[in-house]
Amino acid sequence: MSDLPRISGREVTKALKRIGYEQDRQRGSHMILRQATTPHRRVTVPDHKELAKGTLRAIIREVGLTVDEFNDLL
């Protein structure tokens, strides 16, 4: 199992755009991304300079990736 990277919310957004997510809207410091194809899943990404490890792990799990697959997107 590889380590989680220390990245910002905007870098997570860029990585998720590579697998078909697009920014749906933003409210305050939270960006809501929407999957472009069916089933149109939504995921919330905080727009912070550095995401906490638990938050990043939850986002990765929510979109259905492993940590290694996510690291390959970066």
PyMOL Python script that loads the backbone (N, CA, C, O; Angstrom):
from pymol import cmd

cmd.read_pdbstr("""\
ATOM      1  N   MET A   1       0.847  -1.172   0.000  1.00  0.00           N
ATOM      2  CA  MET A   1       0.000   0.000   0.000  1.00  0.00           C
ATOM      3  C   MET A   1       0.891   1.233   0.000  1.00  0.00           C
ATOM      4  O   MET A   1       1.802   1.357   0.818  1.00  0.00           O
ATOM      5  N   SER A   2       0.619   2.125  -0.912  1.00  0.00           N
ATOM      6  CA  SER A   2       1.452   3.322  -1.007  1.00  0.00           C
ATOM      7  C   SER A   2       0.886   4.433  -0.120  1.00  0.00           C
ATOM      8  O   SER A   2      -0.266   4.394   0.314  1.00  0.00           O
ATOM      9  N   ASP A   3       1.722   5.394   0.122  1.00  0.00           N
ATOM     10  CA  ASP A   3       1.341   6.513   0.983  1.00  0.00           C
ATOM     11  C   ASP A   3       0.445   7.491   0.244  1.00  0.00           C
ATOM     12  O   ASP A   3       0.479   7.602  -0.982  1.00  0.00           O
ATOM     13  N   LEU A   4      -0.345   8.185   1.017  1.00  0.00           N
ATOM     14  CA  LEU A   4      -1.183   9.242   0.454  1.00  0.00           C
ATOM     15  C   LEU A   4      -0.324  10.466   0.182  1.00  0.00           C
ATOM     16  O   LEU A   4       0.530  10.819   0.996  1.00  0.00           O
ATOM     17  N   PRO A   5      -0.544  11.115  -0.954  1.00  0.00           N
ATOM     18  CA  PRO A   5       0.210  12.343  -1.225  1.00  0.00           C
ATOM     19  C   PRO A   5      -0.330  13.501  -0.407  1.00  0.00           C
ATOM     20  O   PRO A   5      -1.489  13.490   0.007  1.00  0.00           O
ATOM     21  N   ARG A   6       0.498  14.485  -0.178  1.00  0.00           N
ATOM     22  CA  ARG A   6       0.068  15.720   0.488  1.00  0.00           C
ATOM     23  C   ARG A   6      -0.249  16.720  -0.618  1.00  0.00           C
ATOM     24  O   ARG A   6       0.650  17.332  -1.193  1.00  0.00           O
ATOM     25  N   ILE A   7      -1.537  16.878  -0.906  1.00  0.00           N
ATOM     26  CA  ILE A   7      -1.940  17.741  -2.009  1.00  0.00           C
ATOM     27  C   ILE A   7      -3.102  18.627  -1.585  1.00  0.00           C
ATOM     28  O   ILE A   7      -3.741  18.412  -0.555  1.00  0.00           O
ATOM     29  N   SER A   8      -3.351  19.631  -2.420  1.00  0.00           N
ATOM     30  CA  SER A   8      -4.429  20.579  -2.146  1.00  0.00           C
ATOM     31  C   SER A   8      -5.736  20.080  -2.763  1.00  0.00           C
ATOM     32  O   SER A   8      -5.752  19.130  -3.545  1.00  0.00           O
ATOM     33  N   GLY A   9      -6.813  20.738  -2.396  1.00  0.00           N
ATOM     34  CA  GLY A   9      -8.114  20.401  -2.959  1.00  0.00           C
ATOM     35  C   GLY A   9      -8.181  20.643  -4.454  1.00  0.00           C
ATOM     36  O   GLY A   9      -8.843  19.897  -5.176  1.00  0.00           O
ATOM     37  N   ARG A  10      -7.507  21.672  -4.922  1.00  0.00           N
ATOM     38  CA  ARG A  10      -7.507  21.961  -6.361  1.00  0.00           C
ATOM     39  C   ARG A  10      -6.755  20.888  -7.151  1.00  0.00           C
ATOM     40  O   ARG A  10      -7.139  20.567  -8.276  1.00  0.00           O
ATOM     41  N   GLU A  11      -5.694  20.337  -6.576  1.00  0.00           N
ATOM     42  CA  GLU A  11      -4.970  19.254  -7.241  1.00  0.00           C
ATOM     43  C   GLU A  11      -5.819  17.986  -7.298  1.00  0.00           C
ATOM     44  O   GLU A  11      -5.753  17.236  -8.272  1.00  0.00           O
ATOM     45  N   VAL A  12      -6.612  17.747  -6.263  1.00  0.00           N
ATOM     46  CA  VAL A  12      -7.536  16.610  -6.276  1.00  0.00           C
ATOM     47  C   VAL A  12      -8.573  16.809  -7.381  1.00  0.00           C
ATOM     48  O   VAL A  12      -8.908  15.868  -8.099  1.00  0.00           O
ATOM     49  N   THR A  13      -9.074  18.026  -7.513  1.00  0.00           N
ATOM     50  CA  THR A  13     -10.053  18.333  -8.549  1.00  0.00           C
ATOM     51  C   THR A  13      -9.477  18.078  -9.941  1.00  0.00           C
ATOM     52  O   THR A  13     -10.157  17.505 -10.793  1.00  0.00           O
ATOM     53  N   LYS A  14      -8.238  18.494 -10.179  1.00  0.00           N
ATOM     54  CA  LYS A  14      -7.594  18.261 -11.480  1.00  0.00           C
ATOM     55  C   LYS A  14      -7.458  16.771 -11.761  1.00  0.00           C
ATOM     56  O   LYS A  14      -7.684  16.327 -12.887  1.00  0.00           O
ATOM     57  N   ALA A  15      -7.090  15.998 -10.747  1.00  0.00           N
ATOM     58  CA  ALA A  15      -6.930  14.553 -10.920  1.00  0.00           C
ATOM     59  C   ALA A  15      -8.277  13.895 -11.228  1.00  0.00           C
ATOM     60  O   ALA A  15      -8.353  13.017 -12.088  1.00  0.00           O
ATOM     61  N   LEU A  16      -9.328  14.309 -10.539  1.00  0.00           N
ATOM     62  CA  LEU A  16     -10.640  13.709 -10.766  1.00  0.00           C
ATOM     63  C   LEU A  16     -11.228  14.107 -12.114  1.00  0.00           C
ATOM     64  O   LEU A  16     -12.034  13.367 -12.678  1.00  0.00           O
ATOM     65  N   LYS A  17     -10.838  15.260 -12.632  1.00  0.00           N
ATOM     66  CA  LYS A  17     -11.295  15.659 -13.966  1.00  0.00           C
ATOM     67  C   LYS A  17     -10.752  14.714 -15.035  1.00  0.00           C
ATOM     68  O   LYS A  17     -11.368  14.550 -16.088  1.00  0.00           O
ATOM     69  N   ARG A  18      -9.612  14.098 -14.772  1.00  0.00           N
ATOM     70  CA  ARG A  18      -9.024  13.148 -15.724  1.00  0.00           C
ATOM     71  C   ARG A  18      -9.838  11.861 -15.842  1.00  0.00           C
ATOM     72  O   ARG A  18      -9.722  11.143 -16.835  1.00  0.00           O
ATOM     73  N   ILE A  19     -10.661  11.565 -14.835  1.00  0.00           N
ATOM     74  CA  ILE A  19     -11.473  10.347 -14.897  1.00  0.00           C
ATOM     75  C   ILE A  19     -12.957  10.655 -15.095  1.00  0.00           C
ATOM     76  O   ILE A  19     -13.805   9.796 -14.854  1.00  0.00           O
ATOM     77  N   GLY A  20     -13.271  11.860 -15.527  1.00  0.00           N
ATOM     78  CA  GLY A  20     -14.639  12.155 -15.926  1.00  0.00           C
ATOM     79  C   GLY A  20     -15.482  12.959 -14.956  1.00  0.00           C
ATOM     80  O   GLY A  20     -16.697  13.042 -15.131  1.00  0.00           O
ATOM     81  N   TYR A  21     -14.883  13.548 -13.949  1.00  0.00           N
ATOM     82  CA  TYR A  21     -15.634  14.422 -13.047  1.00  0.00           C
ATOM     83  C   TYR A  21     -15.484  15.857 -13.521  1.00  0.00           C
ATOM     84  O   TYR A  21     -14.449  16.237 -14.069  1.00  0.00           O
ATOM     85  N   GLU A  22     -16.520  16.647 -13.308  1.00  0.00           N
ATOM     86  CA  GLU A  22     -16.469  18.067 -13.661  1.00  0.00           C
ATOM     87  C   GLU A  22     -17.022  18.859 -12.486  1.00  0.00           C
ATOM     88  O   GLU A  22     -17.836  18.361 -11.709  1.00  0.00           O
ATOM     89  N   GLN A  23     -16.567  20.097 -12.371  1.00  0.00           N
ATOM     90  CA  GLN A  23     -17.024  20.913 -11.254  1.00  0.00           C
ATOM     91  C   GLN A  23     -18.462  21.335 -11.503  1.00  0.00           C
ATOM     92  O   GLN A  23     -18.771  21.987 -12.501  1.00  0.00           O
ATOM     93  N   ASP A  24     -19.326  20.956 -10.590  1.00  0.00           N
ATOM     94  CA  ASP A  24     -20.745  21.251 -10.703  1.00  0.00           C
ATOM     95  C   ASP A  24     -21.051  22.625 -10.119  1.00  0.00           C
ATOM     96  O   ASP A  24     -21.726  23.445 -10.741  1.00  0.00           O
ATOM     97  N   ARG A  25     -20.540  22.859  -8.908  1.00  0.00           N
ATOM     98  CA  ARG A  25     -20.774  24.142  -8.245  1.00  0.00           C
ATOM     99  C   ARG A  25     -19.804  24.268  -7.086  1.00  0.00           C
ATOM    100  O   ARG A  25     -19.068  23.334  -6.765  1.00  0.00           O
ATOM    101  N   GLN A  26     -19.815  25.436  -6.465  1.00  0.00           N
ATOM    102  CA  GLN A  26     -18.972  25.665  -5.296  1.00  0.00           C
ATOM    103  C   GLN A  26     -19.751  26.514  -4.315  1.00  0.00           C
ATOM    104  O   GLN A  26     -20.407  27.488  -4.682  1.00  0.00           O
ATOM    105  N   ARG A  27     -19.663  26.118  -3.063  1.00  0.00           N
ATOM    106  CA  ARG A  27     -20.303  26.906  -2.012  1.00  0.00           C
ATOM    107  C   ARG A  27     -19.265  27.129  -0.930  1.00  0.00           C
ATOM    108  O   ARG A  27     -18.862  26.193  -0.239  1.00  0.00           O
ATOM    109  N   GLY A  28     -18.842  28.353  -0.789  1.00  0.00           N
ATOM    110  CA  GLY A  28     -17.793  28.662   0.172  1.00  0.00           C
ATOM    111  C   GLY A  28     -16.502  28.002  -0.244  1.00  0.00           C
ATOM    112  O   GLY A  28     -16.028  28.196  -1.364  1.00  0.00           O
ATOM    113  N   SER A  29     -15.928  27.219   0.660  1.00  0.00           N
ATOM    114  CA  SER A  29     -14.653  26.581   0.354  1.00  0.00           C
ATOM    115  C   SER A  29     -14.813  25.129  -0.065  1.00  0.00           C
ATOM    116  O   SER A  29     -13.835  24.381  -0.049  1.00  0.00           O
ATOM    117  N   HIS A  30     -16.015  24.710  -0.439  1.00  0.00           N
ATOM    118  CA  HIS A  30     -16.236  23.324  -0.835  1.00  0.00           C
ATOM    119  C   HIS A  30     -16.683  23.257  -2.293  1.00  0.00           C
ATOM    120  O   HIS A  30     -17.678  23.867  -2.684  1.00  0.00           O
ATOM    121  N   MET A  31     -15.918  22.495  -3.092  1.00  0.00           N
ATOM    122  CA  MET A  31     -16.239  22.301  -4.495  1.00  0.00           C
ATOM    123  C   MET A  31     -16.998  20.988  -4.627  1.00  0.00           C
ATOM    124  O   MET A  31     -16.584  19.966  -4.080  1.00  0.00           O
ATOM    125  N   ILE A  32     -18.113  21.019  -5.355  1.00  0.00           N
ATOM    126  CA  ILE A  32     -18.891  19.820  -5.590  1.00  0.00           C
ATOM    127  C   ILE A  32     -18.632  19.385  -7.015  1.00  0.00           C
ATOM    128  O   ILE A  32     -18.931  20.108  -7.966  1.00  0.00           O
ATOM    129  N   LEU A  33     -18.068  18.184  -7.154  1.00  0.00           N
ATOM    130  CA  LEU A  33     -17.769  17.635  -8.466  1.00  0.00           C
ATOM    131  C   LEU A  33     -18.834  16.616  -8.823  1.00  0.00           C
ATOM    132  O   LEU A  33     -19.350  15.907  -7.959  1.00  0.00           O
ATOM    133  N   ARG A  34     -19.158  16.553 -10.107  1.00  0.00           N
ATOM    134  CA  ARG A  34     -20.197  15.651 -10.592  1.00  0.00           C
ATOM    135  C   ARG A  34     -19.609  14.780 -11.680  1.00  0.00           C
ATOM    136  O   ARG A  34     -18.874  15.259 -12.544  1.00  0.00           O
ATOM    137  N   GLN A  35     -19.934  13.499 -11.636  1.00  0.00           N
ATOM    138  CA  GLN A  35     -19.471  12.580 -12.670  1.00  0.00           C
ATOM    139  C   GLN A  35     -20.245  12.880 -13.946  1.00  0.00           C
ATOM    140  O   GLN A  35     -21.472  12.971 -13.925  1.00  0.00           O
ATOM    141  N   ALA A  36     -19.529  13.035 -15.061  1.00  0.00           N
ATOM    142  CA  ALA A  36     -20.155  13.455 -16.314  1.00  0.00           C
ATOM    143  C   ALA A  36     -21.056  12.367 -16.896  1.00  0.00           C
ATOM    144  O   ALA A  36     -22.041  12.679 -17.566  1.00  0.00           O
ATOM    145  N   THR A  37     -20.736  11.097 -16.651  1.00  0.00           N
ATOM    146  CA  THR A  37     -21.536  10.003 -17.196  1.00  0.00           C
ATOM    147  C   THR A  37     -22.405   9.400 -16.098  1.00  0.00           C
ATOM    148  O   THR A  37     -22.221   9.683 -14.914  1.00  0.00           O
ATOM    149  N   THR A  38     -23.333   8.584 -16.503  1.00  0.00           N
ATOM    150  CA  THR A  38     -24.202   7.912 -15.555  1.00  0.00           C
ATOM    151  C   THR A  38     -23.365   7.038 -14.647  1.00  0.00           C
ATOM    152  O   THR A  38     -22.474   6.367 -15.167  1.00  0.00           O
ATOM    153  N   PRO A  39     -23.555   6.983 -13.392  1.00  0.00           N
ATOM    154  CA  PRO A  39     -24.676   7.337 -12.537  1.00  0.00           C
ATOM    155  C   PRO A  39     -24.613   8.731 -11.928  1.00  0.00           C
ATOM    156  O   PRO A  39     -25.310   8.987 -10.946  1.00  0.00           O
ATOM    157  N   HIS A  40     -23.812   9.637 -12.464  1.00  0.00           N
ATOM    158  CA  HIS A  40     -23.732  11.034 -12.016  1.00  0.00           C
ATOM    159  C   HIS A  40     -23.475  11.163 -10.520  1.00  0.00           C
ATOM    160  O   HIS A  40     -24.181  11.888  -9.819  1.00  0.00           O
ATOM    161  N   ARG A  41     -22.467  10.459 -10.044  1.00  0.00           N
ATOM    162  CA  ARG A  41     -22.100  10.569  -8.628  1.00  0.00           C
ATOM    163  C   ARG A  41     -21.579  11.967  -8.335  1.00  0.00           C
ATOM    164  O   ARG A  41     -21.040  12.642  -9.213  1.00  0.00           O
ATOM    165  N   ARG A  42     -21.746  12.385  -7.100  1.00  0.00           N
ATOM    166  CA  ARG A  42     -21.209  13.677  -6.662  1.00  0.00           C
ATOM    167  C   ARG A  42     -20.249  13.445  -5.519  1.00  0.00           C
ATOM    168  O   ARG A  42     -20.440  12.556  -4.689  1.00  0.00           O
ATOM    169  N   VAL A  43     -19.207  14.265  -5.492  1.00  0.00           N
ATOM    170  CA  VAL A  43     -18.227  14.194  -4.420  1.00  0.00           C
ATOM    171  C   VAL A  43     -17.866  15.625  -4.034  1.00  0.00           C
ATOM    172  O   VAL A  43     -17.736  16.495  -4.896  1.00  0.00           O
ATOM    173  N   THR A  44     -17.707  15.860  -2.740  1.00  0.00           N
ATOM    174  CA  THR A  44     -17.370  17.180  -2.230  1.00  0.00           C
ATOM    175  C   THR A  44     -15.891  17.216  -1.887  1.00  0.00           C
ATOM    176  O   THR A  44     -15.387  16.357  -1.163  1.00  0.00           O
ATOM    177  N   VAL A  45     -15.193  18.229  -2.420  1.00  0.00           N
ATOM    178  CA  VAL A  45     -13.763  18.391  -2.178  1.00  0.00           C
ATOM    179  C   VAL A  45     -13.543  19.760  -1.536  1.00  0.00           C
ATOM    180  O   VAL A  45     -13.901  20.781  -2.124  1.00  0.00           O
ATOM    181  N   PRO A  46     -12.962  19.794  -0.346  1.00  0.00           N
ATOM    182  CA  PRO A  46     -12.663  21.085   0.279  1.00  0.00           C
ATOM    183  C   PRO A  46     -11.554  21.808  -0.486  1.00  0.00           C
ATOM    184  O   PRO A  46     -10.584  21.186  -0.918  1.00  0.00           O
ATOM    185  N   ASP A  47     -11.699  23.100  -0.648  1.00  0.00           N
ATOM    186  CA  ASP A  47     -10.702  23.914  -1.354  1.00  0.00           C
ATOM    187  C   ASP A  47      -9.672  24.409  -0.334  1.00  0.00           C
ATOM    188  O   ASP A  47      -9.580  25.606  -0.058  1.00  0.00           O
ATOM    189  N   HIS A  48      -8.902  23.473   0.218  1.00  0.00           N
ATOM    190  CA  HIS A  48      -7.891  23.796   1.218  1.00  0.00           C
ATOM    191  C   HIS A  48      -6.500  23.649   0.614  1.00  0.00           C
ATOM    192  O   HIS A  48      -6.324  22.956  -0.388  1.00  0.00           O
ATOM    193  N   LYS A  49      -5.514  24.300   1.224  1.00  0.00           N
ATOM    194  CA  LYS A  49      -4.136  24.221   0.731  1.00  0.00           C
ATOM    195  C   LYS A  49      -3.589  22.809   0.856  1.00  0.00           C
ATOM    196  O   LYS A  49      -2.836  22.352  -0.004  1.00  0.00           O
ATOM    197  N   GLU A  50      -3.963  22.119   1.923  1.00  0.00           N
ATOM    198  CA  GLU A  50      -3.537  20.739   2.111  1.00  0.00           C
ATOM    199  C   GLU A  50      -4.675  19.967   2.762  1.00  0.00           C
ATOM    200  O   GLU A  50      -5.171  20.353   3.821  1.00  0.00           O
ATOM    201  N   LEU A  51      -5.087  18.876   2.125  1.00  0.00           N
ATOM    202  CA  LEU A  51      -6.174  18.077   2.667  1.00  0.00           C
ATOM    203  C   LEU A  51      -5.659  17.147   3.751  1.00  0.00           C
ATOM    204  O   LEU A  51      -4.538  16.646   3.667  1.00  0.00           O
ATOM    205  N   ALA A  52      -6.469  16.919   4.759  1.00  0.00           N
ATOM    206  CA  ALA A  52      -6.138  15.956   5.798  1.00  0.00           C
ATOM    207  C   ALA A  52      -6.140  14.551   5.194  1.00  0.00           C
ATOM    208  O   ALA A  52      -6.861  14.280   4.234  1.00  0.00           O
ATOM    209  N   LYS A  53      -5.329  13.668   5.763  1.00  0.00           N
ATOM    210  CA  LYS A  53      -5.213  12.315   5.220  1.00  0.00           C
ATOM    211  C   LYS A  53      -6.550  11.582   5.201  1.00  0.00           C
ATOM    212  O   LYS A  53      -6.876  10.906   4.225  1.00  0.00           O
ATOM    213  N   GLY A  54      -7.319  11.714   6.273  1.00  0.00           N
ATOM    214  CA  GLY A  54      -8.613  11.036   6.341  1.00  0.00           C
ATOM    215  C   GLY A  54      -9.594  11.565   5.313  1.00  0.00           C
ATOM    216  O   GLY A  54     -10.363  10.800   4.730  1.00  0.00           O
ATOM    217  N   THR A  55      -9.572  12.862   5.089  1.00  0.00           N
ATOM    218  CA  THR A  55     -10.451  13.476   4.091  1.00  0.00           C
ATOM    219  C   THR A  55     -10.089  12.994   2.700  1.00  0.00           C
ATOM    220  O   THR A  55     -10.969  12.636   1.917  1.00  0.00           O
ATOM    221  N   LEU A  56      -8.795  12.981   2.384  1.00  0.00           N
ATOM    222  CA  LEU A  56      -8.348  12.527   1.068  1.00  0.00           C
ATOM    223  C   LEU A  56      -8.687  11.058   0.866  1.00  0.00           C
ATOM    224  O   LEU A  56      -9.149  10.672  -0.208  1.00  0.00           O
ATOM    225  N   ARG A  57      -8.464  10.238   1.879  1.00  0.00           N
ATOM    226  CA  ARG A  57      -8.773   8.811   1.772  1.00  0.00           C
ATOM    227  C   ARG A  57     -10.274   8.600   1.546  1.00  0.00           C
ATOM    228  O   ARG A  57     -10.662   7.722   0.774  1.00  0.00           O
ATOM    229  N   ALA A  58     -11.114   9.389   2.205  1.00  0.00           N
ATOM    230  CA  ALA A  58     -12.565   9.278   2.036  1.00  0.00           C
ATOM    231  C   ALA A  58     -12.988   9.669   0.619  1.00  0.00           C
ATOM    232  O   ALA A  58     -13.867   9.033   0.037  1.00  0.00           O
ATOM    233  N   ILE A  59     -12.368  10.714   0.061  1.00  0.00           N
ATOM    234  CA  ILE A  59     -12.685  11.143  -1.307  1.00  0.00           C
ATOM    235  C   ILE A  59     -12.292  10.048  -2.293  1.00  0.00           C
ATOM    236  O   ILE A  59     -13.056   9.719  -3.201  1.00  0.00           O
ATOM    237  N   ILE A  60     -11.100   9.486  -2.113  1.00  0.00           N
ATOM    238  CA  ILE A  60     -10.630   8.425  -3.008  1.00  0.00           C
ATOM    239  C   ILE A  60     -11.571   7.224  -2.942  1.00  0.00           C
ATOM    240  O   ILE A  60     -11.920   6.649  -3.973  1.00  0.00           O
ATOM    241  N   ARG A  61     -11.976   6.850  -1.748  1.00  0.00           N
ATOM    242  CA  ARG A  61     -12.892   5.719  -1.577  1.00  0.00           C
ATOM    243  C   ARG A  61     -14.248   6.018  -2.201  1.00  0.00           C
ATOM    244  O   ARG A  61     -14.866   5.139  -2.802  1.00  0.00           O
ATOM    245  N   GLU A  62     -14.711   7.260  -2.060  1.00  0.00           N
ATOM    246  CA  GLU A  62     -16.029   7.645  -2.562  1.00  0.00           C
ATOM    247  C   GLU A  62     -16.111   7.579  -4.086  1.00  0.00           C
ATOM    248  O   GLU A  62     -17.165   7.256  -4.633  1.00  0.00           O
ATOM    249  N   VAL A  63     -15.015   7.882  -4.774  1.00  0.00           N
ATOM    250  CA  VAL A  63     -15.034   7.821  -6.240  1.00  0.00           C
ATOM    251  C   VAL A  63     -14.708   6.434  -6.760  1.00  0.00           C
ATOM    252  O   VAL A  63     -14.759   6.199  -7.967  1.00  0.00           O
ATOM    253  N   GLY A  64     -14.370   5.505  -5.862  1.00  0.00           N
ATOM    254  CA  GLY A  64     -14.171   4.118  -6.274  1.00  0.00           C
ATOM    255  C   GLY A  64     -12.773   3.788  -6.752  1.00  0.00           C
ATOM    256  O   GLY A  64     -12.601   2.874  -7.559  1.00  0.00           O
ATOM    257  N   LEU A  65     -11.774   4.505  -6.279  1.00  0.00           N
ATOM    258  CA  LEU A  65     -10.389   4.256  -6.671  1.00  0.00           C
ATOM    259  C   LEU A  65      -9.603   3.690  -5.496  1.00  0.00           C
ATOM    260  O   LEU A  65     -10.026   3.779  -4.344  1.00  0.00           O
ATOM    261  N   THR A  66      -8.454   3.107  -5.812  1.00  0.00           N
ATOM    262  CA  THR A  66      -7.504   2.742  -4.777  1.00  0.00           C
ATOM    263  C   THR A  66      -6.497   3.885  -4.674  1.00  0.00           C
ATOM    264  O   THR A  66      -6.463   4.766  -5.534  1.00  0.00           O
ATOM    265  N   VAL A  67      -5.686   3.872  -3.631  1.00  0.00           N
ATOM    266  CA  VAL A  67      -4.681   4.912  -3.450  1.00  0.00           C
ATOM    267  C   VAL A  67      -3.676   4.866  -4.596  1.00  0.00           C
ATOM    268  O   VAL A  67      -3.249   5.911  -5.086  1.00  0.00           O
ATOM    269  N   ASP A  68      -3.294   3.664  -5.027  1.00  0.00           N
ATOM    270  CA  ASP A  68      -2.351   3.538  -6.142  1.00  0.00           C
ATOM    271  C   ASP A  68      -2.937   4.093  -7.438  1.00  0.00           C
ATOM    272  O   ASP A  68      -2.238   4.777  -8.186  1.00  0.00           O
ATOM    273  N   GLU A  69      -4.206   3.807  -7.713  1.00  0.00           N
ATOM    274  CA  GLU A  69      -4.854   4.332  -8.919  1.00  0.00           C
ATOM    275  C   GLU A  69      -4.917   5.861  -8.863  1.00  0.00           C
ATOM    276  O   GLU A  69      -4.697   6.535  -9.870  1.00  0.00           O
ATOM    277  N   PHE A  70      -5.216   6.398  -7.687  1.00  0.00           N
ATOM    278  CA  PHE A  70      -5.269   7.848  -7.536  1.00  0.00           C
ATOM    279  C   PHE A  70      -3.895   8.472  -7.754  1.00  0.00           C
ATOM    280  O   PHE A  70      -3.780   9.500  -8.420  1.00  0.00           O
ATOM    281  N   ASN A  71      -2.859   7.859  -7.201  1.00  0.00           N
ATOM    282  CA  ASN A  71      -1.489   8.372  -7.375  1.00  0.00           C
ATOM    283  C   ASN A  71      -1.092   8.360  -8.846  1.00  0.00           C
ATOM    284  O   ASN A  71      -0.326   9.224  -9.271  1.00  0.00           O
ATOM    285  N   ASP A  72      -1.584   7.416  -9.633  1.00  0.00           N
ATOM    286  CA  ASP A  72      -1.270   7.374 -11.061  1.00  0.00           C
ATOM    287  C   ASP A  72      -1.897   8.545 -11.817  1.00  0.00           C
ATOM    288  O   ASP A  72      -1.402   8.932 -12.876  1.00  0.00           O
ATOM    289  N   LEU A  73      -2.981   9.112 -11.286  1.00  0.00           N
ATOM    290  CA  LEU A  73      -3.640  10.257 -11.924  1.00  0.00           C
ATOM    291  C   LEU A  73      -2.856  11.543 -11.738  1.00  0.00           C
ATOM    292  O   LEU A  73      -3.018  12.486 -12.512  1.00  0.00           O
ATOM    293  N   LEU A  74      -2.008  11.591 -10.718  1.00  0.00           N
ATOM    294  CA  LEU A  74      -1.283  12.826 -10.410  1.00  0.00           C
ATOM    295  C   LEU A  74      -0.138  13.056 -11.321  1.00  0.00           C
ATOM    296  O   LEU A  74       0.568  14.055 -11.186  1.00  0.00           O
TER     297      LEU A  74
END
""", "prot")
cmd.dss("prot")
cmd.show_as("cartoon", "prot")
cmd.util.cbc("prot")
cmd.orient("prot")
